[in-house]
Structure formats: structure tokens, C-alpha cells
Amino acid sequence: MAGLENILNKIIEDAKTKADEIIVEAEDKKNTIVENRKDDAKFLADKINEISKREREDILKRVKSSAELKARDDILAEKHKVIDRVLEKAIVELENLSEEDFVKFVKNNVEGVEDKNSILDVPSKYREAVKNANLGFKVSNKDVDRGFVLHNGNLIYNGDFRAIVKSEREELEKFLAEKLFS
């Protein structure tokens, strides 16, 4: 039985050696897999960090751009308010022209109208001055709030200060923006 025991010991010994080899091989595979996973994890972490950094920069750029646009819009709105106030003050100034300046204004604006049968409506405070200026038009007793209205046959020339400012607003805004904000 000693031979059988020797064979059994030899099989057990071979099995232990083989088991040790398998364990060592498994440990090596485990270490390789762990190292590969660590490399993969580091690679992914670096990629995620890179992506988050780009995202953060993009977000910051968008926030900055949005803030700049809002600031620009606020500035433009304030400039528009200033221009509105200036135009409103100009209308008030025009409504309070001296008689001499009002007559010049009417004369300049009706220049070229040849029909002397035209009728001119003006504010009552300027009526006598316009009549005395002999512009060649009949001056009616009809009051207008500001400016003048010239009835020339079927045509009506509206010289109302607000209407003039409204029709010329775009050009006036450009002019004022250049003068006020340059």
C-alpha cells in the first residue's frame, strides 16, 4: 500500500503545485485586470474632467455674453429714454417759439406753395403775427394746438410739431445719438 500512498501523495503534491500555479496565474490576471481598470478609470476621469472643464468654460462664456447683452440692452434703453426726453423738450420749445421764430418756421415750411387761395390754421397766440407777415395765404380763425395746418385745395400740409418730430424721428434719433453719445 505504500506504493498507493506514494501515488496518492504524488497526485496530491501535483494538485497542490497545479493549484498554486493556478492561484499565482489568477493573482497575476487579477492584478493585470485591476491595473487595466485603474488605467481605464484614470482615462475616463481625465476625459470627464476635460469635458466638465469645457462645459464650465462654455457656461461661463454664455453667462458673460448674456450679461453683456443685457447691459448693452439696458444702456440702449437708457439712451432711448434720454432721446425721448430731448425730443419732448424740443417739442415744448417749439410750442413756445417767439412770434418772430414761429413766422420764420411757417414761412420756411410753406415755401414753394404757389396756391395763394390756401388757408392757414395756426395757434391763436401767433395768429396776428402770421397775418402781419403777409405770407400770401388767408389765415383762418381756426385754432390748432401747435404748429400749423395749411389747406391747399385737396392737400393738407400738417406742420404740427409732434407730427413733424414723429415723421422725422429716425433721422432725429441718429442725429441726437451722435451728438449726445459720441
Backbone bond lengths (Angstrom), bond angles and torsions (degrees), N, CA, C in turn:
res aa  C-N    CA-C-N  psi(-1)  N-CA   C-N-CA  omega(-1)  CA-C   N-CA-C  phi
1 M - - - 1.405 - - 1.519 111.62 -
2 A 1.250 111.62 -14.01 1.444 116.98 178.59 1.522 109.48 -63.08
3 G 1.319 116.92 -34.88 1.457 119.65 178.60 1.524 110.63 -66.37
4 L 1.339 113.26 -37.70 1.461 117.45 179.87 1.524 109.61 -69.17
5 E 1.296 115.80 -38.32 1.456 120.36 179.64 1.519 109.58 -66.48
6 N 1.312 116.51 -38.90 1.462 120.34 178.01 1.531 109.92 -64.02
7 I 1.307 115.75 -41.75 1.471 119.54 179.49 1.520 109.03 -64.58
8 L 1.344 115.80 -44.41 1.466 118.85 179.34 1.526 110.69 -62.60
9 N 1.327 116.59 -43.98 1.473 119.68 177.98 1.520 110.62 -61.41
10 K 1.331 115.67 -40.03 1.470 120.30 179.62 1.532 109.17 -64.46
11 I 1.342 118.32 -43.23 1.480 121.77 179.55 1.534 109.17 -64.60
12 I 1.328 116.01 -43.68 1.471 119.64 179.67 1.521 109.92 -63.72
13 E 1.335 115.14 -42.99 1.464 120.19 179.52 1.532 109.75 -61.70
14 D 1.344 116.91 -47.00 1.472 121.32 179.10 1.544 110.19 -61.87
15 A 1.345 115.31 -39.78 1.465 119.67 -179.78 1.521 110.09 -65.66
16 K 1.345 116.92 -41.15 1.467 119.96 178.93 1.529 109.78 -64.56
17 T 1.327 116.36 -42.70 1.465 120.41 179.59 1.531 109.59 -62.64
18 K 1.325 114.56 -46.96 1.460 119.53 179.93 1.531 109.81 -62.81
19 A 1.349 117.42 -41.58 1.464 121.66 178.66 1.519 109.77 -62.80
20 D 1.339 116.72 -42.88 1.467 120.39 178.34 1.529 110.56 -62.44
21 E 1.350 115.55 -41.55 1.470 119.45 178.29 1.536 110.27 -63.17
22 I 1.342 115.96 -43.48 1.473 120.56 179.66 1.525 110.03 -63.42
23 I 1.362 115.64 -41.49 1.475 119.22 179.37 1.523 110.30 -64.37
24 V 1.347 117.03 -43.94 1.466 120.76 179.46 1.534 109.56 -62.99
25 E 1.331 115.79 -44.77 1.461 120.57 179.25 1.528 110.16 -62.53
26 A 1.334 117.50 -42.76 1.467 121.82 178.87 1.525 110.45 -64.03
27 E 1.354 115.96 -41.05 1.470 120.29 177.29 1.529 110.19 -61.46
28 D 1.342 116.24 -44.28 1.470 120.52 178.56 1.530 110.55 -60.88
29 K 1.369 115.74 -45.66 1.467 119.93 179.10 1.527 110.00 -62.21
30 K 1.349 115.25 -42.98 1.471 119.74 179.72 1.527 109.67 -60.18
31 N 1.342 116.46 -47.44 1.467 120.49 -179.40 1.528 111.23 -62.33
32 T 1.339 116.06 -41.01 1.468 120.11 178.26 1.530 110.34 -63.60
33 I 1.341 115.60 -46.38 1.465 119.91 179.63 1.530 110.61 -62.11
34 V 1.320 117.21 -44.04 1.472 121.19 179.14 1.525 109.83 -61.82
35 E 1.340 117.27 -45.33 1.465 120.49 179.27 1.531 110.46 -61.71
36 N 1.349 115.84 -44.32 1.472 119.59 178.18 1.525 110.89 -61.17
37 R 1.310 116.66 -41.72 1.471 120.56 179.55 1.523 110.58 -66.43
38 K 1.338 115.98 -38.38 1.462 118.96 176.92 1.526 110.11 -62.94
39 D 1.361 116.01 -43.03 1.468 119.88 177.70 1.526 110.55 -62.59
40 D 1.355 115.67 -44.60 1.472 119.96 177.96 1.521 110.91 -60.81
41 A 1.341 116.02 -44.19 1.463 120.67 -179.56 1.524 110.38 -63.71
42 K 1.338 117.00 -42.42 1.466 120.61 178.28 1.525 110.05 -63.50
43 F 1.333 116.89 -43.01 1.461 121.44 178.17 1.534 110.17 -60.00
44 L 1.351 115.98 -48.21 1.470 120.46 179.28 1.524 111.43 -63.67
45 A 1.324 116.45 -41.66 1.465 120.03 178.83 1.527 110.38 -61.70
46 D 1.334 116.65 -42.28 1.464 120.69 177.62 1.530 110.92 -63.09
47 K 1.330 116.67 -42.95 1.467 121.05 179.45 1.529 109.99 -63.38
48 I 1.346 115.51 -46.90 1.469 119.79 179.96 1.522 109.80 -61.28
49 N 1.309 117.84 -41.76 1.461 121.96 178.40 1.526 110.68 -62.71
50 E 1.333 116.50 -42.92 1.463 121.79 179.08 1.538 110.22 -63.06
51 I 1.329 115.73 -45.45 1.469 120.28 179.78 1.527 110.34 -63.92
52 S 1.337 116.73 -44.31 1.466 119.39 -179.63 1.528 111.11 -65.18
53 K 1.330 116.15 -34.96 1.459 119.89 177.56 1.526 110.47 -64.44
54 R 1.344 116.87 -44.53 1.469 120.88 177.50 1.524 110.64 -63.42
55 E 1.337 116.59 -43.07 1.462 121.20 178.41 1.520 110.48 -60.13
56 R 1.335 115.82 -45.12 1.458 120.85 179.97 1.529 109.95 -60.90
57 E 1.332 116.65 -44.84 1.461 120.75 179.29 1.525 110.57 -63.57
58 D 1.344 116.88 -41.93 1.468 120.61 177.97 1.525 111.26 -62.53
59 I 1.321 115.78 -43.50 1.468 120.25 179.09 1.523 110.07 -62.38
60 L 1.333 116.47 -44.63 1.462 120.17 178.88 1.527 111.47 -62.06
61 K 1.334 116.80 -40.97 1.464 120.29 177.72 1.516 111.17 -62.63
62 R 1.352 115.90 -43.92 1.471 119.68 -179.68 1.528 110.93 -65.02
63 V 1.329 116.26 -42.00 1.463 119.84 179.09 1.525 110.03 -63.36
64 K 1.324 116.01 -44.17 1.463 120.15 179.35 1.520 110.55 -63.32
65 S 1.318 116.50 -45.23 1.467 120.95 179.37 1.523 110.50 -61.86
66 S 1.312 116.56 -43.35 1.466 121.04 178.98 1.525 110.76 -62.39
67 A 1.323 116.41 -42.88 1.466 120.43 179.08 1.528 110.55 -65.10
68 E 1.329 116.90 -40.02 1.465 120.34 178.57 1.526 110.69 -64.89
69 L 1.343 116.57 -41.72 1.470 119.85 178.11 1.526 111.21 -63.85
70 K 1.323 116.30 -42.24 1.459 119.64 179.27 1.524 110.03 -64.16
71 A 1.320 116.38 -43.55 1.465 119.89 178.67 1.528 110.46 -62.08
72 R 1.332 116.33 -42.64 1.464 120.00 178.33 1.523 110.69 -62.69
73 D 1.350 116.30 -43.37 1.467 120.35 178.72 1.528 110.82 -63.07
74 D 1.332 116.52 -40.48 1.468 120.15 178.23 1.530 110.84 -63.66
75 I 1.325 116.02 -42.39 1.470 120.39 178.79 1.526 109.98 -63.57
76 L 1.345 115.98 -45.37 1.466 119.16 178.97 1.521 111.59 -62.05
77 A 1.333 116.57 -39.78 1.466 120.08 179.04 1.534 110.08 -63.43
78 E 1.324 116.69 -42.02 1.463 120.03 178.73 1.527 110.98 -66.24
79 K 1.328 116.65 -40.93 1.464 119.91 177.11 1.520 110.39 -61.87
80 H 1.333 115.80 -40.47 1.462 120.15 178.77 1.536 110.51 -63.10
81 K 1.336 116.68 -39.94 1.468 120.46 177.74 1.526 110.76 -63.16
82 V 1.337 116.18 -41.38 1.467 120.20 179.05 1.529 109.35 -62.85
83 I 1.310 116.62 -45.43 1.473 120.55 179.59 1.521 110.05 -62.21
84 D 1.340 117.78 -41.81 1.472 120.76 177.32 1.523 110.79 -59.25
85 R 1.340 116.31 -44.07 1.473 119.49 179.74 1.528 111.05 -64.51
86 V 1.324 116.79 -40.39 1.467 120.05 179.42 1.530 110.04 -64.43
87 L 1.330 116.69 -44.05 1.468 119.30 179.43 1.527 111.08 -64.68
88 E 1.315 117.11 -39.00 1.466 120.56 177.83 1.529 110.15 -64.04
89 K 1.338 116.89 -41.91 1.466 119.95 177.48 1.528 110.85 -65.27
90 A 1.327 116.59 -36.26 1.467 120.07 177.81 1.528 110.09 -63.05
91 I 1.323 116.80 -41.45 1.467 120.21 178.33 1.522 109.93 -62.85
92 V 1.334 116.61 -43.74 1.472 120.08 178.20 1.525 110.01 -60.85
93 E 1.334 116.22 -43.06 1.471 119.96 177.89 1.534 111.07 -61.51
94 L 1.326 116.20 -42.40 1.463 119.85 179.15 1.526 111.07 -64.58
95 E 1.325 116.56 -36.97 1.465 120.46 179.38 1.524 111.39 -67.54
96 N 1.313 116.94 -18.09 1.472 121.19 -178.10 1.528 112.19 -115.14
97 L 1.331 116.15 30.47 1.464 119.83 177.43 1.525 110.17 -63.38
98 S 1.318 114.73 153.39 1.471 118.51 172.59 1.525 107.30 -68.95
99 E 1.323 116.28 162.02 1.466 120.08 180.00 1.528 110.33 -58.55
100 E 1.324 116.12 -41.98 1.464 121.30 -179.49 1.532 111.27 -61.92
101 D 1.337 116.54 -45.69 1.469 120.87 179.56 1.522 111.47 -67.34
102 F 1.338 117.09 -37.26 1.460 119.84 178.47 1.527 110.56 -64.36
103 V 1.332 116.79 -43.22 1.471 120.74 178.26 1.531 109.63 -61.06
104 K 1.325 118.32 -42.48 1.475 121.50 177.61 1.529 110.33 -61.58
105 F 1.332 116.09 -43.15 1.466 121.03 179.24 1.529 110.63 -58.86
106 V 1.324 116.75 -48.93 1.471 120.63 -179.42 1.516 109.60 -63.45
107 K 1.322 116.48 -45.89 1.477 121.75 -178.45 1.533 110.61 -57.98
108 N 1.318 117.44 -45.97 1.473 121.61 179.81 1.525 112.07 -64.46
109 N 1.321 116.98 -33.68 1.461 120.43 -175.13 1.520 113.95 -86.73
110 V 1.332 117.88 -18.88 1.473 119.28 178.30 1.521 111.26 -104.94
111 E 1.301 115.52 2.49 1.467 120.36 178.80 1.532 109.47 -58.44
112 G 1.271 116.37 131.30 1.456 120.34 179.50 1.524 112.81 100.19
113 V 1.325 117.61 -11.59 1.468 120.18 175.95 1.523 106.26 -82.15
114 E 1.329 115.36 116.97 1.459 120.75 -172.79 1.528 113.37 -92.23
115 D 1.309 117.65 -22.35 1.462 121.13 -175.50 1.523 109.45 -74.31
116 K 1.310 115.78 105.79 1.466 120.51 -177.22 1.521 111.91 -79.36
117 N 1.332 117.90 -1.10 1.464 121.66 174.23 1.521 111.28 -86.67
118 S 1.315 116.12 3.68 1.465 120.63 -179.84 1.528 109.92 -67.49
119 I 1.316 114.40 153.63 1.470 120.35 -179.66 1.523 108.21 -117.20
120 L 1.307 115.63 134.37 1.453 122.61 -175.72 1.529 109.93 -111.41
121 D 1.343 116.34 123.83 1.463 121.67 174.33 1.522 107.79 -102.41
122 V 1.337 116.58 130.14 1.462 120.87 179.41 1.525 108.93 -137.47
123 P 1.340 117.39 164.12 1.466 119.01 174.85 1.530 110.73 -62.54
124 S 1.305 116.03 147.74 1.476 120.08 -175.30 1.527 112.18 -58.85
125 K 1.334 118.01 -31.76 1.469 119.27 -177.34 1.533 113.06 -68.38
126 Y 1.336 117.43 -17.11 1.466 120.87 179.76 1.536 112.69 -109.20
127 R 1.318 117.61 -3.91 1.464 121.18 -170.98 1.527 112.51 -56.05
128 E 1.328 118.06 -50.18 1.472 120.83 -177.73 1.521 111.15 -63.54
129 A 1.304 117.77 -41.18 1.473 120.88 -179.71 1.522 110.48 -63.28
130 V 1.352 117.17 -40.56 1.468 120.59 179.68 1.528 109.87 -68.49
131 K 1.342 117.49 -41.39 1.481 120.73 177.02 1.524 110.42 -59.95
132 N 1.327 116.18 -44.20 1.480 120.75 -178.09 1.530 111.95 -69.10
133 A 1.335 118.06 -20.28 1.461 121.10 -179.25 1.517 111.92 -77.63
134 N 1.321 117.67 -13.20 1.469 122.47 178.55 1.532 111.62 48.38
135 L 1.311 115.20 63.57 1.460 120.35 -179.89 1.531 112.02 -78.04
136 G 1.317 116.51 -6.49 1.457 119.28 178.37 1.518 112.92 94.01
137 F 1.316 117.98 8.90 1.461 122.69 179.35 1.517 108.65 -122.13
138 K 1.303 115.34 151.78 1.453 119.77 173.59 1.528 107.01 -74.67
139 V 1.313 116.25 133.77 1.464 121.53 178.36 1.520 107.10 -100.98
140 S 1.330 115.72 119.89 1.466 119.99 -177.23 1.522 110.86 -81.50
141 N 1.310 115.38 168.59 1.463 120.70 175.79 1.527 111.38 -91.84
142 K 1.327 116.45 5.64 1.464 121.21 179.48 1.529 108.68 -78.08
143 D 1.333 114.94 130.02 1.471 119.99 -179.67 1.524 111.20 -86.79
144 V 1.318 114.91 144.05 1.468 121.67 166.40 1.525 105.77 -120.57
145 D 1.314 116.33 155.57 1.466 119.73 -176.95 1.523 112.67 -68.47
146 R 1.313 115.47 -43.43 1.464 119.32 -177.29 1.525 108.52 -155.62
147 G 1.324 115.86 152.68 1.460 119.52 179.84 1.521 111.21 74.49
148 F 1.315 115.41 -141.57 1.462 120.12 179.32 1.515 109.17 -153.25
149 V 1.331 114.88 166.64 1.457 122.42 172.27 1.518 106.07 -134.42
150 L 1.321 116.50 128.25 1.460 121.56 178.67 1.528 108.35 -112.38
151 H 1.328 115.57 119.73 1.468 122.06 177.89 1.518 106.94 -95.67
152 N 1.320 116.85 113.45 1.453 122.53 -177.37 1.521 107.21 -123.47
153 G 1.333 115.86 88.39 1.464 119.15 -176.09 1.514 109.45 63.94
154 N 1.330 115.70 -124.39 1.460 120.70 178.87 1.528 112.64 -85.62
155 L 1.309 117.11 -6.60 1.468 121.39 -178.98 1.523 111.01 -95.61
156 I 1.305 114.99 143.03 1.467 120.45 175.72 1.521 107.45 -124.99
157 Y 1.320 115.73 122.06 1.462 121.62 176.02 1.525 107.33 -95.28
158 N 1.309 115.91 118.08 1.458 120.64 -178.12 1.525 108.82 -95.64
159 G 1.304 116.15 108.54 1.461 121.89 178.57 1.513 111.57 -103.85
160 D 1.335 116.88 23.36 1.464 121.68 176.81 1.531 108.58 -63.76
161 F 1.316 116.39 131.79 1.457 120.83 -175.49 1.529 112.17 -58.46
162 R 1.323 117.23 -44.25 1.470 120.18 179.08 1.531 110.83 -63.03
163 A 1.333 116.46 -40.77 1.467 120.11 179.93 1.527 110.49 -64.91
164 I 1.319 116.35 -40.11 1.471 120.45 179.23 1.528 109.64 -64.79
165 V 1.324 116.68 -46.99 1.469 120.23 179.80 1.523 109.56 -61.86
166 K 1.326 117.19 -42.21 1.468 120.60 -179.81 1.528 111.10 -62.79
167 S 1.329 117.16 -44.11 1.462 119.60 -177.71 1.531 111.86 -71.22
168 E 1.307 117.24 -27.37 1.469 121.63 -178.72 1.526 112.17 -102.65
169 R 1.329 116.71 10.40 1.467 121.68 -171.93 1.529 113.07 -55.37
170 E 1.313 117.22 -45.26 1.464 119.50 -177.18 1.527 111.44 -59.07
171 E 1.317 115.97 -47.53 1.467 120.00 179.18 1.525 111.08 -66.59
172 L 1.332 115.91 -40.26 1.466 119.54 178.78 1.524 111.27 -64.02
173 E 1.327 117.05 -40.01 1.470 120.29 178.62 1.524 110.82 -62.28
174 K 1.336 116.73 -43.74 1.470 119.95 177.96 1.524 110.39 -60.26
175 F 1.327 115.63 -47.75 1.461 121.40 -179.13 1.529 110.69 -59.55
176 L 1.335 115.87 -48.48 1.476 120.25 -178.60 1.523 111.73 -65.90
177 A 1.311 116.87 -40.71 1.469 120.27 179.25 1.523 109.81 -60.58
178 E 1.320 115.82 -41.81 1.466 120.30 179.65 1.520 110.89 -65.33
179 K 1.330 116.07 -43.61 1.466 120.18 -177.78 1.526 112.70 -73.62
180 L 1.342 116.49 -38.74 1.461 119.56 -174.18 1.521 114.08 -85.48
181 F 1.327 117.57 -32.38 1.471 119.59 -168.31 1.517 114.07 -119.01
182 S 1.313 117.91 9.37 1.477 118.92 179.31 1.505 111.00 -90.22
